[in-house]
Amino acid sequence: MSTIIRLTPPGQLPEPKVATKLIVLCAFDKDEDGVLHAAFEPREMPDERRAISTARDMAKRHVGVIAWMRSANPAVGEYGPSEVLYQSGEIPDLD
């Protein structure tokens, strides 16, 4: 016997997912000429604790690491000011 679970009433569109926090982790390395570049694409993290823990671990392997967060409502394009959660080493200007 299977059970059907409806998350949205029939005839209605699902509510758009609204993020309340955007938490991002970035790491940087230097090339042969000493120029900083991203070690990978920025990664969205699930929570502040995990972002800080991962950033601390990555700081052992990269020239620079930063984890930051901001309030966000991507559905309407609103983003609050950035708050650094963890920063280590050399970071390019991210503004």
Secondary structure, DSSP 4 states (H G I P E B T S, - for coil): ------SS-TT-PPPPP--SEEEEEEEEEE-TTS-EEESSS-EE-SSHHHHHHHHHHHTTTSSEEEEEEEEEETTTTEE---EEEEEEE------
